Each structure stands twice: as C-alpha cells, then as structure tokens.
C-alpha cells in the first residue's frame, strides 16, 4: 500500500472467542496490537492515530495509559520511517 494512502491508524481491543478474534473495541489493546502499530508507524510514519473504546469503558487513568503508550510508540518508531 502506498504510504500516501494511509491517513489514520485505529487501535482497539478485541474479544478472543477461542478460534477467532472479534474486533469489539471493548477491551484493552494487547501486546501484539502494540507491536503491529510500532511496525506500521515505522513503515508509514507519523500518521494520526485513534484509540477506540466503545464499551466496557475503564477509568480515565487506564485510557490515558493507552494514549501514553501510543504516543511513546509513535515517537520512537516514526523516526525510522523518515
């Protein structure tokens, strides 16, 4: 995919149904998703990112912690794309 076509990343948790995952936006973001995000930022650069949480919304501290994680990953890995 051309980098110019990537306009936004969406990060979200999911429900593990055993044999498959459902993108439910109602759980914390897990380590493999953070790893994929780091790879995407390294490839595509500093792209706006949205964290989605549609249900089971936690306390503000937990949401801010995910925001801080996204900011940290973007800061560290967007330099690789430059």
N, CA, C and O atoms as a Maestro MAE file, in Angstrom:
{
 s_m_m2io_version
 :::
 2.0.0
}

f_m_ct {
 s_m_title
 :::
 protein
 m_atom[328] {
  # First column is atom index #
  i_m_mmod_type
  r_m_x_coord
  r_m_y_coord
  r_m_z_coord
  i_m_residue_number
  s_m_chain_name
  s_m_pdb_residue_name
  s_m_pdb_atom_name
  i_m_atomic_number
  :::
  1 25 0.849 -1.173 0.000 1 A "UNK " " N  " 7
  2 3 0.000 0.000 0.000 1 A "UNK " " CA " 6
  3 2 0.895 1.236 0.000 1 A "UNK " " C  " 6
  4 15 1.831 1.315 0.795 1 A "UNK " " O  " 8
  5 25 0.626 2.188 -0.865 2 A "UNK " " N  " 7
  6 3 1.414 3.422 -0.868 2 A "UNK " " CA " 6
  7 2 1.218 4.191 0.438 2 A "UNK " " C  " 6
  8 15 0.094 4.342 0.918 2 A "UNK " " O  " 8
  9 25 2.311 4.670 0.999 3 A "UNK " " N  " 7
  10 3 2.248 5.417 2.263 3 A "UNK " " CA " 6
  11 2 1.318 6.621 2.155 3 A "UNK " " C  " 6
  12 15 0.695 7.005 3.145 3 A "UNK " " O  " 8
  13 25 1.216 7.210 0.997 4 A "UNK " " N  " 7
  14 3 0.361 8.387 0.821 4 A "UNK " " CA " 6
  15 2 -1.123 8.072 1.004 4 A "UNK " " C  " 6
  16 15 -1.930 8.982 1.194 4 A "UNK " " O  " 8
  17 25 -1.487 6.790 0.946 5 A "UNK " " N  " 7
  18 3 -2.891 6.400 1.104 5 A "UNK " " CA " 6
  19 2 -3.280 6.146 2.557 5 A "UNK " " C  " 6
  20 15 -4.465 6.053 2.880 5 A "UNK " " O  " 8
  21 25 -2.278 6.033 3.434 6 A "UNK " " N  " 7
  22 3 -2.542 5.759 4.851 6 A "UNK " " CA " 6
  23 2 -2.830 7.087 5.544 6 A "UNK " " C  " 6
  24 15 -1.958 7.952 5.632 6 A "UNK " " O  " 8
  25 25 -4.042 7.241 6.029 7 A "UNK " " N  " 7
  26 3 -4.473 8.510 6.615 7 A "UNK " " CA " 6
  27 2 -4.681 8.454 8.124 7 A "UNK " " C  " 6
  28 15 -4.592 9.485 8.792 7 A "UNK " " O  " 8
  29 25 -4.960 7.261 8.681 8 A "UNK " " N  " 7
  30 3 -5.220 7.160 10.116 8 A "UNK " " CA " 6
  31 2 -5.069 5.708 10.553 8 A "UNK " " C  " 6
  32 15 -5.432 4.782 9.827 8 A "UNK " " O  " 8
  33 25 -4.526 5.530 11.758 9 A "UNK " " N  " 7
  34 3 -4.482 4.216 12.393 9 A "UNK " " CA " 6
  35 2 -5.580 4.162 13.444 9 A "UNK " " C  " 6
  36 15 -5.834 5.146 14.138 9 A "UNK " " O  " 8
  37 25 -6.220 3.021 13.555 10 A "UNK " " N  " 7
  38 3 -7.219 2.793 14.601 10 A "UNK " " CA " 6
  39 2 -6.701 1.667 15.488 10 A "UNK " " C  " 6
  40 15 -6.353 0.593 14.997 10 A "UNK " " O  " 8
  41 25 -6.653 1.911 16.783 11 A "UNK " " N  " 7
  42 3 -6.214 0.908 17.752 11 A "UNK " " CA " 6
  43 2 -7.391 0.543 18.639 11 A "UNK " " C  " 6
  44 15 -8.141 1.414 19.078 11 A "UNK " " O  " 8
  45 25 -7.551 -0.750 18.900 12 A "UNK " " N  " 7
  46 3 -8.664 -1.184 19.744 12 A "UNK " " CA " 6
  47 2 -8.384 -2.562 20.301 12 A "UNK " " C  " 6
  48 15 -7.540 -3.303 19.798 12 A "UNK " " O  " 8
  49 25 -9.116 -2.885 21.354 13 A "UNK " " N  " 7
  50 3 -9.076 -4.224 21.915 13 A "UNK " " CA " 6
  51 2 -10.071 -5.111 21.190 13 A "UNK " " C  " 6
  52 15 -10.830 -4.665 20.329 13 A "UNK " " O  " 8
  53 25 -10.043 -6.380 21.566 14 A "UNK " " N  " 7
  54 3 -10.908 -7.351 20.897 14 A "UNK " " CA " 6
  55 2 -11.365 -8.403 21.894 14 A "UNK " " C  " 6
  56 15 -10.883 -8.457 23.025 14 A "UNK " " O  " 8
  57 25 -12.287 -9.226 21.467 15 A "UNK " " N  " 7
  58 3 -12.728 -10.373 22.254 15 A "UNK " " CA " 6
  59 2 -12.164 -11.635 21.623 15 A "UNK " " C  " 6
  60 15 -12.310 -11.862 20.422 15 A "UNK " " O  " 8
  61 25 -11.520 -12.453 22.444 16 A "UNK " " N  " 7
  62 3 -10.948 -13.714 21.979 16 A "UNK " " CA " 6
  63 2 -12.000 -14.804 22.140 16 A "UNK " " C  " 6
  64 15 -12.382 -15.142 23.261 16 A "UNK " " O  " 8
  65 25 -12.461 -15.346 21.036 17 A "UNK " " N  " 7
  66 3 -13.520 -16.352 21.047 17 A "UNK " " CA " 6
  67 2 -12.950 -17.765 20.932 17 A "UNK " " C  " 6
  68 15 -13.674 -18.703 20.598 17 A "UNK " " O  " 8
  69 25 -11.667 -17.917 21.206 18 A "UNK " " N  " 7
  70 3 -11.029 -19.235 21.111 18 A "UNK " " CA " 6
  71 2 -10.445 -19.482 19.742 18 A "UNK " " C  " 6
  72 15 -9.225 -19.465 19.579 18 A "UNK " " O  " 8
  73 25 -11.282 -19.710 18.763 19 A "UNK " " N  " 7
  74 3 -10.809 -19.963 17.406 19 A "UNK " " CA " 6
  75 2 -10.714 -18.727 16.535 19 A "UNK " " C  " 6
  76 15 -10.199 -18.785 15.418 19 A "UNK " " O  " 8
  77 25 -11.212 -17.607 17.043 20 A "UNK " " N  " 7
  78 3 -11.174 -16.371 16.264 20 A "UNK " " CA " 6
  79 2 -11.268 -15.162 17.198 20 A "UNK " " C  " 6
  80 15 -11.652 -15.282 18.362 20 A "UNK " " O  " 8
  81 25 -10.914 -14.013 16.665 21 A "UNK " " N  " 7
  82 3 -10.983 -12.750 17.398 21 A "UNK " " CA " 6
  83 2 -12.076 -11.880 16.798 21 A "UNK " " C  " 6
  84 15 -12.267 -11.854 15.582 21 A "UNK " " O  " 8
  85 25 -12.789 -11.172 17.655 22 A "UNK " " N  " 7
  86 3 -13.809 -10.230 17.191 22 A "UNK " " CA " 6
  87 2 -13.379 -8.834 17.621 22 A "UNK " " C  " 6
  88 15 -13.089 -8.592 18.792 22 A "UNK " " O  " 8
  89 25 -13.341 -7.932 16.665 23 A "UNK " " N  " 7
  90 3 -12.920 -6.541 16.902 23 A "UNK " " CA " 6
  91 2 -14.050 -5.799 17.608 23 A "UNK " " C  " 6
  92 15 -14.842 -5.110 16.967 23 A "UNK " " O  " 8
  93 25 -14.121 -5.942 18.927 24 A "UNK " " N  " 7
  94 3 -15.248 -5.431 19.704 24 A "UNK " " CA " 6
  95 2 -15.027 -4.046 20.302 24 A "UNK " " C  " 6
  96 15 -15.977 -3.407 20.754 24 A "UNK " " O  " 8
  97 25 -13.792 -3.584 20.308 25 A "UNK " " N  " 7
  98 3 -13.479 -2.262 20.875 25 A "UNK " " CA " 6
  99 2 -13.883 -2.165 22.346 25 A "UNK " " C  " 6
  100 15 -14.235 -1.084 22.819 25 A "UNK " " O  " 8
  101 25 -13.838 -3.269 23.065 26 A "UNK " " N  " 7
  102 3 -14.290 -3.222 24.461 26 A "UNK " " CA " 6
  103 2 -13.300 -3.828 25.458 26 A "UNK " " C  " 6
  104 15 -13.660 -4.152 26.589 26 A "UNK " " O  " 8
  105 25 -12.059 -3.973 25.022 27 A "UNK " " N  " 7
  106 3 -11.002 -4.480 25.897 27 A "UNK " " CA " 6
  107 2 -9.745 -3.629 25.687 27 A "UNK " " C  " 6
  108 15 -9.640 -2.902 24.700 27 A "UNK " " O  " 8
  109 25 -8.812 -3.723 26.601 28 A "UNK " " N  " 7
  110 3 -7.549 -3.000 26.416 28 A "UNK " " CA " 6
  111 2 -6.816 -3.494 25.167 28 A "UNK " " C  " 6
  112 15 -7.030 -4.617 24.710 28 A "UNK " " O  " 8
  113 25 -5.976 -2.661 24.642 29 A "UNK " " N  " 7
  114 3 -5.131 -3.011 23.500 29 A "UNK " " CA " 6
  115 2 -4.073 -3.992 24.000 29 A "UNK " " C  " 6
  116 15 -3.425 -3.738 25.016 29 A "UNK " " O  " 8
  117 25 -3.894 -5.102 23.299 30 A "UNK " " N  " 7
  118 3 -2.957 -6.145 23.728 30 A "UNK " " CA " 6
  119 2 -1.595 -5.987 23.051 30 A "UNK " " C  " 6
  120 15 -1.464 -5.288 22.046 30 A "UNK " " O  " 8
  121 25 -0.592 -6.642 23.617 31 A "UNK " " N  " 7
  122 3 0.791 -6.504 23.143 31 A "UNK " " CA " 6
  123 2 0.960 -6.747 21.640 31 A "UNK " " C  " 6
  124 15 1.661 -5.967 20.995 31 A "UNK " " O  " 8
  125 25 0.359 -7.781 21.048 32 A "UNK " " N  " 7
  126 3 0.545 -7.968 19.598 32 A "UNK " " CA " 6
  127 2 0.017 -6.792 18.770 32 A "UNK " " C  " 6
  128 15 0.569 -6.488 17.712 32 A "UNK " " O  " 8
  129 25 -1.031 -6.135 19.235 33 A "UNK " " N  " 7
  130 3 -1.556 -4.958 18.519 33 A "UNK " " CA " 6
  131 2 -0.568 -3.800 18.650 33 A "UNK " " C  " 6
  132 15 -0.314 -3.088 17.680 33 A "UNK " " O  " 8
  133 25 -0.016 -3.613 19.843 34 A "UNK " " N  " 7
  134 3 1.000 -2.566 20.010 34 A "UNK " " CA " 6
  135 2 2.196 -2.843 19.102 34 A "UNK " " C  " 6
  136 15 2.742 -1.915 18.505 34 A "UNK " " O  " 8
  137 25 2.612 -4.110 18.987 35 A "UNK " " N  " 7
  138 3 3.737 -4.463 18.117 35 A "UNK " " CA " 6
  139 2 3.420 -4.152 16.653 35 A "UNK " " C  " 6
  140 15 4.260 -3.617 15.930 35 A "UNK " " O  " 8
  141 25 2.213 -4.487 16.227 36 A "UNK " " N  " 7
  142 3 1.799 -4.192 14.856 36 A "UNK " " CA " 6
  143 2 1.757 -2.679 14.615 36 A "UNK " " C  " 6
  144 15 2.152 -2.203 13.551 36 A "UNK " " O  " 8
  145 25 1.283 -1.940 15.600 37 A "UNK " " N  " 7
  146 3 1.258 -0.477 15.493 37 A "UNK " " CA " 6
  147 2 2.675 0.067 15.335 37 A "UNK " " C  " 6
  148 15 2.908 0.950 14.510 37 A "UNK " " O  " 8
  149 25 3.617 -0.448 16.112 38 A "UNK " " N  " 7
  150 3 5.010 0.011 16.003 38 A "UNK " " CA " 6
  151 2 5.553 -0.245 14.600 38 A "UNK " " C  " 6
  152 15 6.239 0.604 14.031 38 A "UNK " " O  " 8
  153 25 5.247 -1.405 14.051 39 A "UNK " " N  " 7
  154 3 5.698 -1.722 12.689 39 A "UNK " " CA " 6
  155 2 5.044 -0.794 11.665 39 A "UNK " " C  " 6
  156 15 5.700 -0.338 10.728 39 A "UNK " " O  " 8
  157 25 3.763 -0.520 11.845 40 A "UNK " " N  " 7
  158 3 3.046 0.361 10.913 40 A "UNK " " CA " 6
  159 2 3.608 1.776 10.965 40 A "UNK " " C  " 6
  160 15 3.785 2.412 9.926 40 A "UNK " " O  " 8
  161 25 3.885 2.267 12.155 41 A "UNK " " N  " 7
  162 3 4.449 3.619 12.281 41 A "UNK " " CA " 6
  163 2 5.839 3.666 11.648 41 A "UNK " " C  " 6
  164 15 6.196 4.648 10.998 41 A "UNK " " O  " 8
  165 25 6.616 2.607 11.838 42 A "UNK " " N  " 7
  166 3 7.948 2.564 11.227 42 A "UNK " " CA " 6
  167 2 7.851 2.590 9.705 42 A "UNK " " C  " 6
  168 15 8.702 3.186 9.046 42 A "UNK " " O  " 8
  169 25 6.834 1.957 9.142 43 A "UNK " " N  " 7
  170 3 6.667 1.918 7.687 43 A "UNK " " CA " 6
  171 2 6.040 3.184 7.118 43 A "UNK " " C  " 6
  172 15 6.479 3.685 6.083 43 A "UNK " " O  " 8
  173 25 5.010 3.705 7.796 44 A "UNK " " N  " 7
  174 3 4.199 4.773 7.225 44 A "UNK " " CA " 6
  175 2 4.422 6.140 7.860 44 A "UNK " " C  " 6
  176 15 3.916 7.145 7.359 44 A "UNK " " O  " 8
  177 25 5.168 6.190 8.951 45 A "UNK " " N  " 7
  178 3 5.477 7.476 9.559 45 A "UNK " " CA " 6
  179 2 4.421 7.946 10.548 45 A "UNK " " C  " 6
  180 15 3.590 7.175 11.029 45 A "UNK " " O  " 8
  181 25 4.487 9.215 10.826 46 A "UNK " " N  " 7
  182 3 3.648 9.849 11.845 46 A "UNK " " CA " 6
  183 2 2.246 10.094 11.294 46 A "UNK " " C  " 6
  184 15 1.958 11.156 10.741 46 A "UNK " " O  " 8
  185 25 1.381 9.093 11.455 47 A "UNK " " N  " 7
  186 3 0.009 9.133 10.954 47 A "UNK " " CA " 6
  187 2 -0.929 9.345 12.149 47 A "UNK " " C  " 6
  188 15 -0.713 8.737 13.197 47 A "UNK " " O  " 8
  189 25 -1.949 10.177 12.028 48 A "UNK " " N  " 7
  190 3 -2.898 10.332 13.140 48 A "UNK " " CA " 6
  191 2 -3.425 8.969 13.594 48 A "UNK " " C  " 6
  192 15 -3.669 8.073 12.786 48 A "UNK " " O  " 8
  193 25 -3.587 8.846 14.893 49 A "UNK " " N  " 7
  194 3 -3.991 7.571 15.488 49 A "UNK " " CA " 6
  195 2 -5.178 7.785 16.411 49 A "UNK " " C  " 6
  196 15 -5.224 8.747 17.177 49 A "UNK " " O  " 8
  197 25 -6.139 6.869 16.325 50 A "UNK " " N  " 7
  198 3 -7.310 6.921 17.195 50 A "UNK " " CA " 6
  199 2 -7.368 5.625 18.001 50 A "UNK " " C  " 6
  200 15 -7.189 4.533 17.462 50 A "UNK " " O  " 8
  201 25 -7.620 5.766 19.301 51 A "UNK " " N  " 7
  202 3 -7.872 4.611 20.152 51 A "UNK " " CA " 6
  203 2 -9.381 4.503 20.318 51 A "UNK " " C  " 6
  204 15 -10.037 5.455 20.739 51 A "UNK " " O  " 8
  205 25 -9.925 3.335 19.984 52 A "UNK " " N  " 7
  206 3 -11.368 3.131 20.042 52 A "UNK " " CA " 6
  207 2 -11.736 2.296 21.262 52 A "UNK " " C  " 6
  208 15 -11.155 1.238 21.502 52 A "UNK " " O  " 8
  209 25 -12.689 2.775 22.014 53 A "UNK " " N  " 7
  210 3 -13.220 2.030 23.168 53 A "UNK " " CA " 6
  211 2 -14.708 2.318 23.188 53 A "UNK " " C  " 6
  212 15 -15.131 3.388 23.625 53 A "UNK " " O  " 8
  213 25 -15.511 1.362 22.713 54 A "UNK " " N  " 7
  214 3 -16.950 1.562 22.552 54 A "UNK " " CA " 6
  215 2 -17.796 1.000 23.685 54 A "UNK " " C  " 6
  216 15 -18.972 1.341 23.806 54 A "UNK " " O  " 8
  217 25 -17.210 0.141 24.516 55 A "UNK " " N  " 7
  218 3 -17.960 -0.483 25.602 55 A "UNK " " CA " 6
  219 2 -16.958 -0.882 26.683 55 A "UNK " " C  " 6
  220 15 -15.751 -0.888 26.437 55 A "UNK " " O  " 8
  221 25 -17.443 -1.210 27.860 56 A "UNK " " N  " 7
  222 3 -16.570 -1.539 28.994 56 A "UNK " " CA " 6
  223 2 -15.515 -0.459 29.201 56 A "UNK " " C  " 6
  224 15 -14.337 -0.762 29.384 56 A "UNK " " O  " 8
  225 25 -15.929 0.770 29.173 57 A "UNK " " N  " 7
  226 3 -15.009 1.899 29.259 57 A "UNK " " CA " 6
  227 2 -14.420 1.961 30.672 57 A "UNK " " C  " 6
  228 15 -15.161 2.051 31.651 57 A "UNK " " O  " 8
  229 25 -13.080 1.913 30.774 58 A "UNK " " N  " 7
  230 3 -12.435 1.903 32.082 58 A "UNK " " CA " 6
  231 2 -12.290 3.315 32.656 58 A "UNK " " C  " 6
  232 15 -12.732 4.303 32.070 58 A "UNK " " O  " 8
  233 25 -11.666 3.364 33.800 59 A "UNK " " N  " 7
  234 3 -11.348 4.647 34.424 59 A "UNK " " CA " 6
  235 2 -10.430 5.453 33.508 59 A "UNK " " C  " 6
  236 15 -9.713 4.893 32.678 59 A "UNK " " O  " 8
  237 25 -10.462 6.748 33.669 60 A "UNK " " N  " 7
  238 3 -9.674 7.651 32.839 60 A "UNK " " CA " 6
  239 2 -8.186 7.300 32.864 60 A "UNK " " C  " 6
  240 15 -7.512 7.405 31.840 60 A "UNK " " O  " 8
  241 25 -7.674 6.892 34.005 61 A "UNK " " N  " 7
  242 3 -6.247 6.564 34.114 61 A "UNK " " CA " 6
  243 2 -5.837 5.479 33.126 61 A "UNK " " C  " 6
  244 15 -4.765 5.555 32.527 61 A "UNK " " O  " 8
  245 25 -6.684 4.473 32.956 62 A "UNK " " N  " 7
  246 3 -6.362 3.393 32.023 62 A "UNK " " CA " 6
  247 2 -6.384 3.888 30.578 62 A "UNK " " C  " 6
  248 15 -5.542 3.494 29.770 62 A "UNK " " O  " 8
  249 25 -7.333 4.738 30.259 63 A "UNK " " N  " 7
  250 3 -7.399 5.296 28.909 63 A "UNK " " CA " 6
  251 2 -6.186 6.173 28.625 63 A "UNK " " C  " 6
  252 15 -5.614 6.117 27.536 63 A "UNK " " O  " 8
  253 25 -5.798 6.976 29.596 64 A "UNK " " N  " 7
  254 3 -4.627 7.840 29.432 64 A "UNK " " CA " 6
  255 2 -3.357 7.001 29.291 64 A "UNK " " C  " 6
  256 15 -2.454 7.368 28.540 64 A "UNK " " O  " 8
  257 25 -3.282 5.877 30.008 65 A "UNK " " N  " 7
  258 3 -2.124 4.990 29.891 65 A "UNK " " CA " 6
  259 2 -2.005 4.442 28.461 65 A "UNK " " C  " 6
  260 15 -0.900 4.348 27.927 65 A "UNK " " O  " 8
  261 25 -3.132 4.083 27.843 66 A "UNK " " N  " 7
  262 3 -3.093 3.623 26.456 66 A "UNK " " CA " 6
  263 2 -2.683 4.760 25.522 66 A "UNK " " C  " 6
  264 15 -1.918 4.547 24.581 66 A "UNK " " O  " 8
  265 25 -3.180 5.945 25.776 67 A "UNK " " N  " 7
  266 3 -2.785 7.111 24.985 67 A "UNK " " CA " 6
  267 2 -1.286 7.358 25.100 67 A "UNK " " C  " 6
  268 15 -0.616 7.612 24.100 67 A "UNK " " O  " 8
  269 25 -0.764 7.283 26.317 68 A "UNK " " N  " 7
  270 3 0.675 7.475 26.526 68 A "UNK " " CA " 6
  271 2 1.480 6.405 25.786 68 A "UNK " " C  " 6
  272 15 2.533 6.700 25.220 68 A "UNK " " O  " 8
  273 25 0.987 5.165 25.788 69 A "UNK " " N  " 7
  274 3 1.672 4.083 25.077 69 A "UNK " " CA " 6
  275 2 1.706 4.378 23.581 69 A "UNK " " C  " 6
  276 15 2.749 4.226 22.945 69 A "UNK " " O  " 8
  277 25 0.583 4.797 23.017 70 A "UNK " " N  " 7
  278 3 0.536 5.122 21.588 70 A "UNK " " CA " 6
  279 2 1.487 6.270 21.262 70 A "UNK " " C  " 6
  280 15 2.200 6.224 20.260 70 A "UNK " " O  " 8
  281 25 1.496 7.283 22.096 71 A "UNK " " N  " 7
  282 3 2.403 8.422 21.862 71 A "UNK " " CA " 6
  283 2 3.860 7.998 21.931 71 A "UNK " " C  " 6
  284 15 4.677 8.434 21.119 71 A "UNK " " O  " 8
  285 25 4.188 7.150 22.897 72 A "UNK " " N  " 7
  286 3 5.566 6.683 23.053 72 A "UNK " " CA " 6
  287 2 6.003 5.855 21.850 72 A "UNK " " C  " 6
  288 15 7.095 6.055 21.318 72 A "UNK " " O  " 8
  289 25 5.158 4.933 21.427 73 A "UNK " " N  " 7
  290 3 5.478 4.099 20.265 73 A "UNK " " CA " 6
  291 2 5.643 4.972 19.023 73 A "UNK " " C  " 6
  292 15 6.591 4.794 18.259 73 A "UNK " " O  " 8
  293 25 4.727 5.908 18.822 74 A "UNK " " N  " 7
  294 3 4.810 6.787 17.645 74 A "UNK " " CA " 6
  295 2 6.093 7.608 17.667 74 A "UNK " " C  " 6
  296 15 6.748 7.764 16.637 74 A "UNK " " O  " 8
  297 25 6.452 8.126 18.820 75 A "UNK " " N  " 7
  298 3 7.673 8.944 18.934 75 A "UNK " " CA " 6
  299 2 8.916 8.117 18.633 75 A "UNK " " C  " 6
  300 15 9.828 8.593 17.958 75 A "UNK " " O  " 8
  301 25 8.958 6.884 19.128 76 A "UNK " " N  " 7
  302 3 10.138 6.045 18.927 76 A "UNK " " CA " 6
  303 2 10.248 5.498 17.509 76 A "UNK " " C  " 6
  304 15 11.349 5.403 16.967 76 A "UNK " " O  " 8
  305 25 9.128 5.141 16.908 77 A "UNK " " N  " 7
  306 3 9.183 4.412 15.642 77 A "UNK " " CA " 6
  307 2 8.973 5.288 14.412 77 A "UNK " " C  " 6
  308 15 9.351 4.885 13.312 77 A "UNK " " O  " 8
  309 25 8.386 6.466 14.562 78 A "UNK " " N  " 7
  310 3 8.187 7.301 13.373 78 A "UNK " " CA " 6
  311 2 9.514 7.812 12.830 78 A "UNK " " C  " 6
  312 15 9.621 8.144 11.649 78 A "UNK " " O  " 8
  313 25 10.515 7.873 13.684 79 A "UNK " " N  " 7
  314 3 11.849 8.298 13.225 79 A "UNK " " CA " 6
  315 2 12.414 7.314 12.222 79 A "UNK " " C  " 6
  316 15 13.171 7.707 11.334 79 A "UNK " " O  " 8
  317 25 12.060 6.026 12.346 80 A "UNK " " N  " 7
  318 3 12.558 5.010 11.426 80 A "UNK " " CA " 6
  319 2 12.009 5.208 10.019 80 A "UNK " " C  " 6
  320 15 12.664 4.859 9.037 80 A "UNK " " O  " 8
  321 25 10.814 5.766 9.925 81 A "UNK " " N  " 7
  322 3 10.168 5.942 8.622 81 A "UNK " " CA " 6
  323 2 10.727 7.132 7.858 81 A "UNK " " C  " 6
  324 15 10.577 7.231 6.640 81 A "UNK " " O  " 8
  325 25 11.367 8.026 8.583 82 A "UNK " " N  " 7
  326 3 11.863 9.268 7.939 82 A "UNK " " CA " 6
  327 2 13.031 8.993 7.004 82 A "UNK " " C  " 6
  328 15 13.560 9.918 6.389 82 A "UNK " " O  " 8
  :::
 }
 m_bond[327] {
  # First column is bond index #
  i_m_from
  i_m_to
  i_m_order
  :::
  1 1 2 1
  2 2 3 1
  3 3 4 2
  4 3 5 1
  5 5 6 1
  6 6 7 1
  7 7 8 2
  8 7 9 1
  9 9 10 1
  10 10 11 1
  11 11 12 2
  12 11 13 1
  13 13 14 1
  14 14 15 1
  15 15 16 2
  16 15 17 1
  17 17 18 1
  18 18 19 1
  19 19 20 2
  20 19 21 1
  21 21 22 1
  22 22 23 1
  23 23 24 2
  24 23 25 1
  25 25 26 1
  26 26 27 1
  27 27 28 2
  28 27 29 1
  29 29 30 1
  30 30 31 1
  31 31 32 2
  32 31 33 1
  33 33 34 1
  34 34 35 1
  35 35 36 2
  36 35 37 1
  37 37 38 1
  38 38 39 1
  39 39 40 2
  40 39 41 1
  41 41 42 1
  42 42 43 1
  43 43 44 2
  44 43 45 1
  45 45 46 1
  46 46 47 1
  47 47 48 2
  48 47 49 1
  49 49 50 1
  50 50 51 1
  51 51 52 2
  52 51 53 1
  53 53 54 1
  54 54 55 1
  55 55 56 2
  56 55 57 1
  57 57 58 1
  58 58 59 1
  59 59 60 2
  60 59 61 1
  61 61 62 1
  62 62 63 1
  63 63 64 2
  64 63 65 1
  65 65 66 1
  66 66 67 1
  67 67 68 2
  68 67 69 1
  69 69 70 1
  70 70 71 1
  71 71 72 2
  72 71 73 1
  73 73 74 1
  74 74 75 1
  75 75 76 2
  76 75 77 1
  77 77 78 1
  78 78 79 1
  79 79 80 2
  80 79 81 1
  81 81 82 1
  82 82 83 1
  83 83 84 2
  84 83 85 1
  85 85 86 1
  86 86 87 1
  87 87 88 2
  88 87 89 1
  89 89 90 1
  90 90 91 1
  91 91 92 2
  92 91 93 1
  93 93 94 1
  94 94 95 1
  95 95 96 2
  96 95 97 1
  97 97 98 1
  98 98 99 1
  99 99 100 2
  100 99 101 1
  101 101 102 1
  102 102 103 1
  103 103 104 2
  104 103 105 1
  105 105 106 1
  106 106 107 1
  107 107 108 2
  108 107 109 1
  109 109 110 1
  110 110 111 1
  111 111 112 2
  112 111 113 1
  113 113 114 1
  114 114 115 1
  115 115 116 2
  116 115 117 1
  117 117 118 1
  118 118 119 1
  119 119 120 2
  120 119 121 1
  121 121 122 1
  122 122 123 1
  123 123 124 2
  124 123 125 1
  125 125 126 1
  126 126 127 1
  127 127 128 2
  128 127 129 1
  129 129 130 1
  130 130 131 1
  131 131 132 2
  132 131 133 1
  133 133 134 1
  134 134 135 1
  135 135 136 2
  136 135 137 1
  137 137 138 1
  138 138 139 1
  139 139 140 2
  140 139 141 1
  141 141 142 1
  142 142 143 1
  143 143 144 2
  144 143 145 1
  145 145 146 1
  146 146 147 1
  147 147 148 2
  148 147 149 1
  149 149 150 1
  150 150 151 1
  151 151 152 2
  152 151 153 1
  153 153 154 1
  154 154 155 1
  155 155 156 2
  156 155 157 1
  157 157 158 1
  158 158 159 1
  159 159 160 2
  160 159 161 1
  161 161 162 1
  162 162 163 1
  163 163 164 2
  164 163 165 1
  165 165 166 1
  166 166 167 1
  167 167 168 2
  168 167 169 1
  169 169 170 1
  170 170 171 1
  171 171 172 2
  172 171 173 1
  173 173 174 1
  174 174 175 1
  175 175 176 2
  176 175 177 1
  177 177 178 1
  178 178 179 1
  179 179 180 2
  180 179 181 1
  181 181 182 1
  182 182 183 1
  183 183 184 2
  184 183 185 1
  185 185 186 1
  186 186 187 1
  187 187 188 2
  188 187 189 1
  189 189 190 1
  190 190 191 1
  191 191 192 2
  192 191 193 1
  193 193 194 1
  194 194 195 1
  195 195 196 2
  196 195 197 1
  197 197 198 1
  198 198 199 1
  199 199 200 2
  200 199 201 1
  201 201 202 1
  202 202 203 1
  203 203 204 2
  204 203 205 1
  205 205 206 1
  206 206 207 1
  207 207 208 2
  208 207 209 1
  209 209 210 1
  210 210 211 1
  211 211 212 2
  212 211 213 1
  213 213 214 1
  214 214 215 1
  215 215 216 2
  216 215 217 1
  217 217 218 1
  218 218 219 1
  219 219 220 2
  220 219 221 1
  221 221 222 1
  222 222 223 1
  223 223 224 2
  224 223 225 1
  225 225 226 1
  226 226 227 1
  227 227 228 2
  228 227 229 1
  229 229 230 1
  230 230 231 1
  231 231 232 2
  232 231 233 1
  233 233 234 1
  234 234 235 1
  235 235 236 2
  236 235 237 1
  237 237 238 1
  238 238 239 1
  239 239 240 2
  240 239 241 1
  241 241 242 1
  242 242 243 1
  243 243 244 2
  244 243 245 1
  245 245 246 1
  246 246 247 1
  247 247 248 2
  248 247 249 1
  249 249 250 1
  250 250 251 1
  251 251 252 2
  252 251 253 1
  253 253 254 1
  254 254 255 1
  255 255 256 2
  256 255 257 1
  257 257 258 1
  258 258 259 1
  259 259 260 2
  260 259 261 1
  261 261 262 1
  262 262 263 1
  263 263 264 2
  264 263 265 1
  265 265 266 1
  266 266 267 1
  267 267 268 2
  268 267 269 1
  269 269 270 1
  270 270 271 1
  271 271 272 2
  272 271 273 1
  273 273 274 1
  274 274 275 1
  275 275 276 2
  276 275 277 1
  277 277 278 1
  278 278 279 1
  279 279 280 2
  280 279 281 1
  281 281 282 1
  282 282 283 1
  283 283 284 2
  284 283 285 1
  285 285 286 1
  286 286 287 1
  287 287 288 2
  288 287 289 1
  289 289 290 1
  290 290 291 1
  291 291 292 2
  292 291 293 1
  293 293 294 1
  294 294 295 1
  295 295 296 2
  296 295 297 1
  297 297 298 1
  298 298 299 1
  299 299 300 2
  300 299 301 1
  301 301 302 1
  302 302 303 1
  303 303 304 2
  304 303 305 1
  305 305 306 1
  306 306 307 1
  307 307 308 2
  308 307 309 1
  309 309 310 1
  310 310 311 1
  311 311 312 2
  312 311 313 1
  313 313 314 1
  314 314 315 1
  315 315 316 2
  316 315 317 1
  317 317 318 1
  318 318 319 1
  319 319 320 2
  320 319 321 1
  321 321 322 1
  322 322 323 1
  323 323 324 2
  324 323 325 1
  325 325 326 1
  326 326 327 1
  327 327 328 2
  :::
 }
}
